Amino acid sequence: MPSVFRMLAPMLCIVAAGPLAAQAAQFNALTVAPDGRHVAWIGPRPGLAPDAAAPPVLVLLDRGASGTGTAESVVRAPGASAGSIRDLAWSADGSRLAFVASSEAAGEPLLYIVAAAGGTARLVAHVPGGIGVPRFAPDGSRIALLYTAPSEEANGPLDAAPRDTGAIDDHVDRQHLVVVDASSGAMRQLTPRDLYVYEYDWAPNGRALVASAATGSGNNNWWTARLYAVPADSGALREIAAPSTQVEQPSWSPDGSEIAFIGGLMSDQNVTGGDVYVVAAAGGTPRDVTPGTHVSVSSIAWIRGTHEIIAAAWAHGGSEIARIDTRAGTVRSLWSGDELISAFPANAGPGVAASADGAIIAAVRETITSPPEIWVGPIGHWIQVTHANTGVRPTWGTAASVSWKSDGFDVQGWLLFPRDFDPARRYPMVVDVHGGPAYAWPPAFGSTSSVESALSASGYFVFLPNPRGSYGQGEAFARANVRDFGYGDLRDIQAGIDAVLHRYPVDSLRLGITGWSYGGYMTMWAVTQTTRFRAAVSGAGLSNWLSYTGENGISEWMVPYFGATAYEDPAVYARSAPITFIARVRTPTLLVVGERDVECPAPQSYEFWRGLQHAGATTQLVVYPDEGHGFTQPAHQRDVVDRTIRWFDRYLKAAPPAS
């Protein structure tokens, strides 16, 4: 999972190479008008030096008829609180931009429309509850939204869980598909009350929408979502498909004949990776149009007037842009690089914004040592249009991509060097296992507040492996840990450590391991399987799959990985449970967790801590009050980093024991 401090998506989530440094500007919700002339994003005020205290604004860039213009304007949204603008969407003709914000007075959601030229936005609707993801109907007369009534709102899986008292399960979170008249603001709900809608798209004729949805709790049932056709006049739903994979980004083809989506084994909603599928709009069995590819597609966009798609993908530790012909089943790579390209960072993966004809692409580009900036233009011929982070330098070391073989797999990871690296010295190294497990460490710009960069600044190599189960090597690689959690992925990590030891000045007797969420689980697992690590720090870990099944709020994610529930096949879960092998542990292990974590509840860390004490291992458990899976309080974020550094310093900076 990316670093807790760069909040991403649900489930055994992720902690990427860290969030942006405090002094670096961040960009979000990057989008290109269908005609490619205008670009919009949320970020720093143009022309001003980055200021972490300044709220982000909505910026509109006019590229001009030649595509080389840089006329920028800041949109004003009367009545909206500073920094609350989110969720941008262009009209089909590129003349208007819709967005959501929060009211200055009560923080309630507001829907706005602004002209492409910028200026002052018009308030369309004030909607009690929650709204998001606006999309214009093809004729521009209506705007669809995801909507939650005040009584139906629930915490996200990363948030601190409400304390369970009284009758449980009286409240079920809901999210509906609604349409709002773009002129009057009148709202009409399209989907039934008991259906939770995750994503949607308009049909090109505007008469229907496609939605991915499931009944029951929205947080817990995304893994079983189906595709439905939703008539725009609020008629009866029609099931299009019940895919055997998880579903992301359902998108109607330009001619209305078929629907594309990304399907794959995914552990977290909005942490997308998989193959591209198409299914007839009339319904049927989805067809995989990218079988056998060695990348994990993370975003898609149809190209107007064709049966082709522009796709962005996780690719061998970096990013790739490809053009996919859904009829011929061909994939043509257009660009790839050892960098992270993104458009919607909240989706936690590579992505681009594209014009309707696919000719103009916009992306936020960054590497581990180069801060993010926005680039726009034809693929591979981008022009940098922001310079908000000029002069921002990393406070961590350089990095190298490392590749190795394991059990016949080609495996990749990133090695972050000590900040003040001296090739004549040998250094301790900490292995940092990402969450997910369906995720990958990307080459993202680091952070002075993240564990990874703090370790680098403190004189450690930091190894960021992408073992089997990760994105970036194709769907077969992502599925290679099914019914095998802990075993093959640890062999991949161990082989990666051997490759690093062979090539870089790392002291084999001073190795540590850490991780958050699935990475916390892998840390617990590793210390029960090997004595190779002299110290370990497990964040929001998972020690006992059976008890975890009854404690967490997102238990459905496990079934695709284990093939059955823990009640139906307890043996396969026990085989991969660290608690099963707790008596073996001798490694000093620090455990940290949020008091109200719903994804990896605190009792999982308590169980492991008690077992470590019984085994005689040095251990400490720290529970942070009122925190969920993703920590929100800066003091707690800093404390996790500080404790982690002190723990590893204590056991890895001292002279290694005599062999």
N, C-alpha and C positions, 0 to 999 in steps of 0.2 A: 504494500500500500504506500502511496506517496507519503511524505512526511506529514504527520498530523497537522503540521503548521501550514501546509498548503492544502486547504480543505478541498477534498475532491468528492467522490461519490460514496454511496452506501456500501455495506457489507464488509467482509474482510477486505477492507479497502486498500488504500495505497498511500505511500508517502514518497513522492518523487524526490528528485535531487534537491528538493527543498523549494520553498517559495522564493519569490524575488527578494533581493536584499532590500532593507528598509528604504534606502535612498534611491532605488530604481523604480521608474514609472511602470505601471501595469496597464495592460490593454485588455478589453473584454468586448464580447458581443460584436465582433468585426463582421460587417456585411457589405455586399456590393449590390448596387441597383441592377435590375435585370438588363439594362442597356449598357452597363459597365462604366457609365460616366461618373456616378456619384458613389462615394464610399462613406460608411458611417461606422463609428465605434464609440465605446465608452472608455475614457481614460483621462490623462492630464490635460489641463487647459493649454491650447496651442501657444507657442512662443514664450512660455514661462518655464523656468527651471523646475525640475521635479520637486514636489513638496509632499512628503508623506502625510502631512496633516491636512492638505487641501483635498476636498471631495472630488471624485471624478466627475466629468461632464460628458454630455453627448456632443460629439464633434462630427460635422459633415464636411467632407472634402469634395470639391468640384474639380474633376480631372480635366474638364474642358473637352471640346470636340476632338482635339488631337491626342488626348490622354496624357498630356505632360503638365497640365495645370496643377496648382497646389493651393487654390483658394479655399481657405478653411473658415468655418463659422461655428459658433457655439449655440446650441439650441436652448431657448428659454422655455421653461414649463411652469407657468404661474400656478401657485398652490402646492407644488411638489417640494418635498424636503430635499435639502442639498445632498447630492450623491446617491439618490434613490432610484435613478433611471435604470431600467433593465429591459431585456427582451425586445430587440429591435426587429422590425419586419417591413419590407418594401411592398408597395402595391405592384401589380403585374406590369403596369406601364412605367414604373420608376418615378412617378411624379410625387408620391407621398411616402412617408415613413411613419409607421405606428410604433408606439412603445408604451411600456407600463412604468409607473412610478408610485411612490407612496405620498399620501397627503401630509402637508406640513403640520397640521393640527393633531390628527389622531393616528396617523400612520396607515390609514386605509388605502387600498389600491385604487389607482386612477389610470384610465386609458386615454392616451393622447394621440393626435395625428399632427405631423408637421410637414410642410412642403419641402421638396428636395433642395430648394435653395436655402433652407434654414430659417432662422428667425424665431418667432414666438409660436409655440405649439398650441393647438386647440384642444381643450378638454372635451372628450367625447362622452365619457361615462365615469361615474363614481360608484364602485361596486363593493358593498360590504362583503367581507370574507377574504378570499384569496383568488387572484387571477394571474395568468402568465401565458407565455408562448402565443402571442397574437399572430394571426395570419389573415391577410386580406383574401376575400373571395376573388376569383379571377376577374369579375367585372368591377371590383372595388367598392361595391355597395355595402358589404357586410365584412365584419371582422370576427373570425372564430377565436375562441380563447379556451384554456383550461380553467375551470372554476371550482372552488370549494366554498361551501357555505360556512359561516362562522361556527356552527355547531358540529361541523364535520372535520375541521382542521385538526391535524395531528403533528406531532414532532417528526422530523426526518430521522432516519436511522443513525445519522451521525450525532444527533442532538442528545442532550441529557434526557433520559426517559422520565416521564411523570412517575411519582411514587405510587406504587400499586396499593390502594386501600379500597375497601368496600367491594362491591360486586365487580369482578373483572369481566372484560369483554362487553361492557355495556356500550362502549364507544368504538365505532369502526371508522377509520379515515376514508373519505370519499373524494373523488375528483371527477368532474363532469365536463362534457364538451358543450359549449354554448356558442351562440352567435349574437353579435351586437350590431345593430343598425349603425352604419358609419355616420349618418346624419343626425338621427334623433337620440342615439345611445340606448334605445330599447333593447333589452336582452331576452333571449329565449333559450331554454335548455333543450338539448337534443337527445341526450343519452339517459337511460333509466337510472333510478336512484341507486340501485345496488351494484352498478358497474363502475369500476375505477379505470379512468382513461389515462394512459401514460403519454402517448404521442399520437399525432394525427397529421393528415394532409388533405387538401382540397382536391377533388376531381377537376380536371381541366374545364369541364362544362359548368361547374359550380353547383351541380344538382345533388352532390353527395360528398362525403368525406370518408377517408379510411382511417381507422383508429386501432391502436393496439390497446387491449383492455383485459381486465380480469375481474371476477367477483371476489368479494371479501376484502381484507385489509390490503391497502395499496402497498405499504411497505413490505409486506410478506409475500405477495402473490405475483410480483412482476415476472418471476421465473416461469410462470405458467400462462402468460398472456397469450391471447389469440388475436387474430385480425378480423375486424368487422367493417362492413360498409354501413355508413350512417347517413340516411337521407337528410338533405338539408332542410326539408320541410317538416322534420321531426316525425317521420314515419317509422315503421318497424325496422329494427336492426336485422342485418343479414350477415351470418358468419362467412368469411371468405376462406380462412384457413386456420388450422390448429397446428402450427409448426412444432416440430420435435426439438427445436433449438430455442434459445432466448431470442427475442425480437427487438431490434432497434431501428429507428428512422424509417418507418413505412412511407413510401413516396410514390405518388401516382405518376405513370408515364405521361409524356406530353400528348399522346394520342388517346389516352384514356383506356387503353386495352389491357394494361397490366400494372401490377404494383411491385415495386422493388423494396427490399429491406435487407438489413444486415442480420444474419443469423449465425449463431455460434454458441459455444459453451462460455457463458459470461457469469462471473461471480458478483458483479455489481451493476446496478442500473446506472446508465450514463458513462460507464467505463467500458467503451464499446470496442469489440474486436471480433472478426469472423469473416465468413464468406458472404458474397452478394447472392441473394436469391430473388427470383421473380415468380409471381403467381398471377394467373389470369384474374382480371377484375371481377369476372363472373364467379370466381371461386375455383378451388381445386387443390392439387398437391403442389407445393412450392418446388421450384427447380433451382438447384445450385448452379450458377453460371460461372463460378470461379473455383471449381474443385481442384485440389492439388496445388494451389498457389502457395508460395512460401512467404507470404506477408499476412497481416491481419487487418482487414479493412475497418476503418473507424469512422468514416463519414462518406456520404454519397450525395450526388446532385445530378439529376437528369439534364441532358443537353437538349435544348429546344429543337423540335423538328426531327429528332433522331430516336433510335433505340439504344443510345449510348449514355454512359454515366461517367462523370468525373468522380474519382474516388481518392481519398487520402488514407494512408495505411501506416501502421507500425511496421517497420522493416529493418530487421537485423540490428536493433538498437537505435536506429534513426527513423527517418520518415520517408515516405514515397508518395508521389502523385501518379495515378494511372488513369487510362481511358479504357472502359470496359464496354464491349459490344455484347448486349444481352441476347441477341439473336444468334450470333456466331460463337459466343462463348469465348471470345478472345480478350486478352488483357495486354495492353501495351503500356509499358512504363514510360512516363513523360519526364520525370525528375526524381532523383533520390539524393539523400545526403545525411551525414552524421550530425543532424540538428533536429530540433523539435519545431515543427510548423503547426500553428494552431489558429483557430478563429474563435472558438468558444471554449476557453480554458476550463469552464466548469464541467465540460464533458470529458475532461481528463484524457485526451488523446489527440493524435494528429488530426488536423482538419484545415480546410480552406474555405473561403467564401468565393463563389464564382458567379459571373454574369450568366444570363440565360443561355447564351451560345457557347459557353465554356471558354471563350477567348481571353477573358480577363480574370485573373486570380488575385485575391488579397489574402495575406497570411501574416501572422505574427511569427517572426523568425528569431530563434535564440539557440545558443549552444551553452555548454557548461561554463565557458569562460567569456561569452559574448552576451550582453544583456538584450532583452527583446526590443524589437522595433517593427513597425508595420511596413511591408513591401507590397507593391501593387504592380500588375502588368501581365503580359503574356507569360505563360509558364516557362520558367528558366530565364526569363528576361525581365525580371522584376526591377522596379525602381523604388528605392527607399523613400518613403514619404513622411516618416517621423524621425526626429533626432532627439527624443526626450531623454535618452540615457547616455548621450555623449559624455564621456569622461567618467562614467561609472566603471569601476574596476572590481574584480572579484577579490574577496579577502580569503580565498581558499586556493588550493594548488591547481595545477593543470590536470588534465585527464587523458586517459588512453582507452580506446576500445580493445577489449581482449576477447579472443575467440579460442575455443578448444573443442575437443571431441569427448563425448560421454555416451556410452551404450549405443554408439552408432548415430547419435544426434550431433548436429552442429549447434553449439551453444555459445552465447555471447554475453558479455557483461561490461561494465565500466569500472575503471580503476582511477580513483581520485587520489592524486599525489599529496604528500604533506606540503603545506604552503611554502615553507622555507626548505625545499628539498635540496639535500646534499648527496650527490651520487656516491660519495665515498662512505656514507653511513648506511647502516641497516636499521630498519624501522619496524615498530609493531604495526599490525594491521587489524582492522575491525571489518568483519563481513556484515553487511547490512542487507537483510532479505526483505524484498518488497512485499506488500500485501496483495490481496486479491483472492485467490492466486492468479486470476486472469487480469494481468497488468504487465507492464515492463518498465524498468528504469529507463527513462528517456534522457537525452543529453540536454537537460534544461538548466538554465542559469540558476546557480545555487543561492543560498541565503546565509547571512551571518547569524541568523537565529535558529537554523536547522542543525540537527545532530550531525549530519554528514559534513557540513562545512566547518562546524565547531571542532570535529575530530581532526579534519585536515589542518586547521589552524593550530591545533594542539600537538601536531607532530605525528599524525597517524596516516598510513595508507588506508583508504576506505574502498572496499571491494563491493560493487553493486551488481550481483549476478542476475541473469534472467534465465532461470532454469526451466525445465519442462513444466508446462502449465502456464507459461508466460505468453504474451502476445509477441508478434514480430517474426515468427518462423512458420506460420501457417497453422491451419486448424488441427492437423494431426499432432503437431507439437503441443498445442494448447490443450488437447485432450489426453496427453500422454500420462497425466497423473490421476486419471479416473480410477477409482477403487485402489489407489496406490499412494495416497497422501503420505508425504514424509520420506518415502523410500527412494524413488527415482530422483526426486528433486534434490534430496540431500546428496546423492551420488554425483549429480551434476555440479552442485556447489563445491563438493570436495575435490572433484577433478579440476574445477576452475581455480581453486586455491593452489593446487599443484602447479597449474600453468603459470600463475602469478609468481609463485616461489621460484620457478625455473627462470623467469625472465626479469624479475625486478628485485631490488635489494630489500626484501622483507624477511624478518626474523621468524622462522618457523616455530620457535618456542614462545612467541609472544603474539598469539592470535586470539581475537575476541569475536563474538557474534551478537547481533542485535536485530531488531525488527519490530514492526507495529502491526497488529491485527493478524493477518495470515503470517506476516513476518515474525510476530510475537509467538504464534504457534510453532513456526519452524525453529525459533530459538529454543523454546521448551523441548521440542522434539530432538534437536541436535545434541543437547547436553545429556539426553537419555541414551544416545546412540554412539557417542564418541567422547573421548577425553582430550581431543585435539585442542579444544578451546580453553584458555586459562581464565576467561571471564565471560559473562553473558548478561545482557540486559533485555528483558522481554517486556514490550509495551502492548497492553491490551491483548494478551495472549489467550490461548484456548488449550486447555489441558485434558479435558474429558468429554469426548463427543456425546456420550449418552446423557450426562447431566446438562451439557450445553444445549442439547435439543430441547429440553424442558425449560431452559432459562432465557434463551435469546428471543428477539422479536422478529427474526427473519429466517426462520428454520427451513423454509422451502428451498433456499439456495443449495442445500446439501444434497438433495435428492438427485439432481443431474450428475453429481460427482460420485455418489456412492451407489446409485442404482436402486435404492430403497431407503426407507426411513430407518433410524436407529432402533426403532421398536420392531421392525420387520427383519432386520439383518444386523443384530448387535455385534456379531463377530467381526465384520469388515470395519466397523467403527472402532472397536477395541484394538484391532491390529494397528491402527494409526493414531492411537491416543497416547500422548506422552505419559499420562498418569499410570498406564499399564507397566511402564518400565522405570518408574520413579526411583526404585531402590538402587539403580545403577549410578545415579548422579553424584559427581564429586565437584563439579565446576561451580565456583562462586557465582551466584545468580541474583541479580536485582530484578524485581518485578514492579511495574508501575501500571496503574489503571485508573480510569475514571469511576467515581462512585456510582454513577447512574448510566453506565454504558449499556446500551440495549443490544449492540451487535456482538460484543465479546464481554459479557457481564462480569463484574468484579468477582463473583464466587469462583470463576474459573482460575483466577490468579490466587485466590485464597487456597483452593485445593492444591495447586502446585506448590505453594509456599509451605503448607503443612507437610506435604510429602517430602520436600527438600529438608525440612527440619528433621523429620524422622530418618531420612537417609544420612544425616550428619553433614550435609553440604552447607557452606556459608551462604546466607541468603538474607534479603530484606524485601519487605513488601511496602509500597507506598500507594495509598489510595487518595485520589484528589477529589475533594468535596464538590458536588454539584456538576461535575464534568461528565460528558458523554464520550462517545467514541472519538470524536474530534474535539480536542481541547480548545476552549474559547478564551480563557482568562490568561492574559499575558504573563502574569506572575507564575502561573502553573506551567506554561510553555517554557519559560526560562528555567524553572526549577528542574523539569525533566532533562533539559540539555545539560545543566550544571551537574546534576546527579550522575548522569550517564558518563560525562567526562571524568568526574572524580572516581567513579567505580572502575573504569578502565585504567585510569592512571595508577590506581592502587595496585592492580594486578598485572598490568602489562608494561608499566614504566620501570618497575623494579627489575633487578637482574634476574634472569630466568633461573629456575632451580637446576642444580647439577644433575646431569643425566647419569 
